[in-house]
């Protein structure tokens, strides 16, 4: 599991709906990344957990657990999970930047 503070100094306090959407954005990005690299039929397990804590700074904890079928035994599952976490953080940060831009208008 990886955690990062994703505070932007000019970011307004997030509403509960925005926090939920932030979590959804991160989870979807991780899921899309995994499926872009491995067909669903070769995934035995895919669990993505996104937890958001705090308001300012907001801390995101993202965990990607995946188990590949035996056909994919030479594939780097750990590396794929780490890449998916990175993509999730990137998407979350993009969403927060968009919120900051909207709040400054």
N, C-alpha and C positions, 0 to 999 in steps of 0.2 A: 504494500500500500504506500502511496506517495501522498504527501500533503504539501500544499503551498499556500502562502498568503497571496491573495490576488486583489489586494486593495489598490485602488487608484485614488490619489489624494483628492481629486475633485469629484469623485464619485458620490452621488447622494446615497443615503441609507436605502437599502433595497427593501422592497415590500416582500411579503411572504410569497406572492405570486411570482415575482421576479426571481426569488431564490429557487423556487420550484422549477421555473423555466431554465434557469442557469444549470441546474442539475440535469434536466432533460437534455439540454444542448450538449453537455459534456458526455452523457451516457450515449447519446446517438452518434456522436463523433467517434467514440471508441468502438461502438458496434459496427459502424460503417467501415472503419479501418480494418477491423478483423475480417469482415466479409469481402473486402477488396483484395485480401491476400489469400484467404482460404475459403473454398466452397462450403456452404452450410452442411452438406452431407458428410464432410470430413471433421466436423466439430461434434464431439460427444457432449461437451459441457462448455457453456459460455455464461459466466456470471459477471455482471458489471455493477459495482456499487459506487455511488457518488453520495458523499455526505458533505453538507455545508453547515459550518458553525460560525457563529459570530455575525456581526453586522458590518463593522468597520474597524479593523480589516475583516473580511470574510475569509475563512479558511476552508478550502476544498480538500477532501480526502477522496482519492479515486483508486479503486482496486479493480483489476481485470484478472479474472481467473478463467483459464481455458484449458480444456483437455482435448487433444486431437486424437483421431482414430489411429489405429496401428498402421494404416496405409501411409500416414504422414510422419512416421517415426524419425525421419532425418530432418524434419522441419524444426526450426528454432522457435518453439512455442513461447519460451520465456522472453525472447527478443520481441516477438510479436505482441505479447502482453505489454511490455514496456513501451513499445511504439504506440500502442493504442492509448495508454495512459497519457503519453505526451500529446497525442492528437486531441484528447479530451481537454487537457489543460489549455491548449492553443485555442480551441473553440470557446471555452469558457472566457478566456481573456478577450477574445474578439467580441463576444457578447457584451462584456463589461465596458469595453471601449465604445461600443455603439450606444450604450446607456449614458456614458459620460458625455458623448457628443450631443445626445438628445437633451440632456439636462442643462447644457450650456446655451441652448437656443432660447 
